[in-house]
Amino acid sequence: MPKIAVTRWIPDEAVQVLGEAGEVEISPEDRPLTPEELRKFVAGSAAVVSMLHDRIDGSVADAAGPGLKVVANVAVGYDNVEVSALAERGVVVANTPGVLTDATADLAFGLLLAVSRRLGEGERLLRARQPWSFHLGFLLGSGLQGKTLGIVGLGQIGRAVARRAAAFGMRVVYSGRSAKPDFDGEFVSFDELLRRSDFVSLHCPLTPGTRHLVDADALRAMKPGAYLVNTTRGPVVDESALADALEAGEIAGAALDVFEKEPDVEPRLLERDDVVLTPHLGSATVETRTAMAVLAARNVVSVLAGAKPLTEVGR
């Protein structure tokens, strides 16, 4: 039976699927493996089921050996996988698109509401048992009706966020590589999106071109009363520049589910009441995480059976 290396715990449903195709070995460590540990763990594998914190490059493929056929990344993004290096070695790379769209869109919109309505501040006040009373100026936030939401990257998740925004009476503009004729929203340049939007929600993949896409200049281009929401990949935002912008009052607030150097967070953001922070929970529902793992497992089974994966990267 071929060895299938799983770099961290996955739901039992996915393990059962993998068991149809080989001998499943799951890392006993409940943490990201170090590069050395990862190379040792995958040795002799025909398939690797990886997590977004695993850097899968040519050295990992070489450590697995010539029998490696597929890397199934349990994530939509695959910036952690050196796809070209694996392709040179004849290794197929698969990801898990589609199954986490609604869960991530739900969280993105939840973060938007939390930061604009100051929900975190209110909860912290109560939990700290601070005195309070209702009055008309108490913890005032920003409403959504009639406001403009700028979506950066109109993929499946971006579209799902746009549908939620429409239900709240928001206008939607979007930027990306090209206009989408089938989408009822206005296509604008990134610079124009920043100038016009009351809320900016990031849904673009992490590439060399989008790393620090939201930098000091981009933040200065936003409205002083605007909010930034990031549920895509942390390095799309320059966190130090974001902290500077908040300190200077250049934007009203930010809500982040992903971070530039996960699991670390820019310390100045942790101290601010105008920032909402969650620990990479975009896809964190039982249903979604199970579906992601099962899709990754089915990709492995398909390749080991001599067929193409269901969701191959680049196809």
N, C-alpha and C positions, 0 to 999 in steps of 0.2 A: 504494500500500500504506500503511495507517495505521501511524504510528509507535508502537512499544511501548517505553517507557523502563524499563530495569531498573537500579535504583539501585546494585547491587553484583553481583559475580560470582555466577552460579548454575550448577548442573551442566548439562552439554551436553544431557542428555536433555530438560531443561525448555526450553532454547533451541530445540531442534528442534521441540518442540510449538508454541512461540510463533511460529516461522517459518511455520507454516501460516496464520497470521492477519494477519501484518503484517511490517514491517521492524523488526527488533530492534536496539535501541541499548543497549549495556551501559556503565555508567560505567567509565572507565578507572582511576578512583581506587580503590585498595584500602584504603578507609577510609570512615567516614560522611561524607557531603557536608555542607557548611555550609548553612544555610537559603538563602543567596543562590545557592550552587552548585546546590542542589536545584531551586530555581525556574527557573534558567536551563536546567538539564538536561532538565526535563520539558516545556519549551515546545513546543507543537504536537503533544503526545502524545494518542493516543486511549486509551491504557492505560498505567498505571504499575504495575510490580511493585516493591513496597517491602519494606524490612527493618524490624525492630522498632526500630532506632535512628533511623529517618526520621520526623520530625514532619510528617505530612500533614494540613494544615489548609486553610482556605478560600483563603489566599494562594497555596498550591501549586496548588490546583485552578484558580484564576484565571490563574496563570502558564502552566498547561498549555493553557488556552483552552477555548472552548465545545465543542470536539470531544472532550473527555475523557469517556469513558463508564464506566471501571472502574478502581478501585484494588484490586489483589490483594496483600494483606499476607502475607508468607511467615512466618506465626506463627499460633498459636492466639489469643493475646491481641491486642487491637487498640486498646489505650489510647494508642498513638502516632498514631492516626487520628481526626480530628475528624469522626465519622460524620455528625452532624447538619448540619454545614456542607457536606459533600459531597452529602448527600441534597437539600439546598436547591438545589443546582446540577444535580441529576439524575444524579449519579455514584453507581454501585453500588459497594459495598465488600464484599470477600470475604476470608476468612481460611483457615487450613489445619488445621481440627480433625481429631481421630481418628488421623491418620497418625503422630503423635509420642507417642501415649499410652504405649506400652510402653517406649520408649527413656527417656522422662522418668521414668516410675515406676521403672525399673531404676536410674537415677542417684540418685533420691531415696532409694531403699533402700540403695544403695551408700554414700551419704553418711551415712545413719543408722548403718550398720555401722562406717564409718571413724571417726566421732567417738566412738561408744560403746566401741569396742574399741581406740582410740588408735593406729590404723594409721599415721596421718601422723607421730605422734611416733616410733614404732618405725622407720619408714623413714628419717626424718631422722637419728636416732641412728646407724644403720648407715652412711648416706652420709657422715656427718661422721667416720666411723671412730673413734667413741667406744668405750672399753672397756665390755664388758658380759658378764654371765653369767646363765644361767637360775637363778631362785630363785622361791619361791612368792609373793613379794610384788612381782614385777617387772612394771611397766606394767599393773597390773590395770585392767580396764575393767568395763563393765556388760553382763550377758547380756540376751537378749531374751525368752526363754521366760517366759510368765506376766505379762509387762509390758503396760501399756496404751498403745496408740498413739492419739493424738487427731488426727483428720484434719479440717482446716479447709477446707471446700469439697469436697463429694462429687460432683465431675464425673467425667469419664472417667478422668482421671489419678488422682484421689483414690481411685476404686474400684479401679484397678489396683494402687495402693500397698497398699490394704486386703487384696487377694488375696495379695500377697507377705507381708504381716504375718501372715496366717492360717497360711501355710506355716511360719513361724517360731514358731508357738505363742503369738502375741500376741493380746490382746483389743483390739477396736477400738471407739472411740466417735467420733462425728462431729458437727460443727455446720455450719450453713448456713442458707439462707433457709427451708427446710422439711424435714420428715422424708421419707425415701424408703422407701415401703412394700415395695419390691422388694429392699431391702438388708438383709442380716442383720448389723446392727450397731446400737448404741444411739445415738439422736439426743439430744443434750444442748445446753444453751446454751453459748455461747463461754466464759463465765466458768467454768461447771462443767467444761468440757473442760480448761481450763488447770489447775484444781485437781486433777483426777484423773489426768492423763496423765503417763506417764514419758517419752514422746516426743511432740512436737507437730510435725506436718508440714503445711506451708501449701500449699494448692492453690486458693485463691480468686482470682478475677480482680482486677486493680487497678482500683478505682473510687474516686470521692471518699470513699465510706464505708469502704473498706478501706485507704486510705493511712494508714500508721502504725497499722494495726490492732494490731500487736504493739509497744506502747509501754512506757514505764517501769512503768505500772500493771499491764499484762498480764504483764510479765516477773516482777514481784513476786508475782503470783498463782500462778505456776508452782511446782512442787515444787523444792526446792533441788537435788535429784538429777536433774532433768529436762533433756532436750536439745531444742533447737529446730532444725528442718530447713526451709530455704526454697528451693524450686525453682520458684516461681511468678513474681513480679515483686519486684524489690528494694525499692521504696518501701513495700511492705506492712509492712516491719520498720523501725523507727527504729534505725539502726545505732549512733548515739551512745548511745542508751539501752541497747542490747544490750551494748556495751562496758562501760558503767557496771555493768550487772547481773552481768556476768562478773567484773569486778574486785571486786565486793562479795560474790561467791559466792552470788548469788541463784539461779543455775541452774548445771548441771554443764558445759554446753558447747553449741556451736552448729555447724551445717554449712550453708554458704551457697553456692549456685550462681549467685545473682543479687544485684545490689547497688543501693543507693539511687541512686547517681550513677555508673552504669557509664560508663567502665571503672574509675573510681576506687573505692577501698575505704577505709572508716574505718581510719586508720593503726593504731589501738590493736588492732584485730582481727588485723592482720597479725603482730603480735608475740606472739600467744597460742598456746600448745600445745593448749588446749582448744577450738580453733576449726579446722574444716576448710573450706578455700576452693577452689572450682573456677571457671574463667572461663566461665560460662554454657554449660555442656556438656550440658544436659538432653536436647536432641534431636540431639546430635552423634555420630550414626553415619552411615556412608555411605548405608545404606539409607533411614534416616529423612529426612535432609536432602534426598536426591534425591526422595523421595516428596512432601515438602513443596513443593519447587520445581515439580515436575510438576503437583501439584494447583493451585497458584497459576496456572501456565500454562494449564491446562485451564479455569480460571475465566475467564481473559482471552479465550481462544478462544471460549468459549460466549457471553459478552456481546457480543463483536464480531460474532458470527454472528446476533445479534438474539435470543438466548435468555437465560434466567436462568443465573447462575453455579451451580456445583454446591454451593458452601458459602457462601451469602450471609450476611453479618453481620446479626443481628436476625431471621433467618428460621428 
